[in-house]
Amino acid sequence: NKNKLIVATIITLIPIIFLGGSTGLLLFGVGVTLTMFLVILSTRSFGGITGDVLGATNELTRLTSLLIFVSI
């Protein structure tokens, strides 16, 4: 549901903006972009999303965020 997605995004962005500033917004943007890429890739490759895809997405997003955070 798009309305739930919009509300969840706003609720997520409020603490990110106040606590993380520009670094938080950068990490959020990279995380969302990577997640969308992996969802599209898994849909094309497997015809949908599986639990393994969700786990891999979680780990790759976490790793990417940590690498960006350390490099800043």
Summary of the structure (lengths in Angstrom):
residues: 72
radius of gyration: 13.6
end to end distance: 35.0
largest distance: 38.6
contacts: 170
relative contact order: 0.11
helix: 92%
strand: 0%
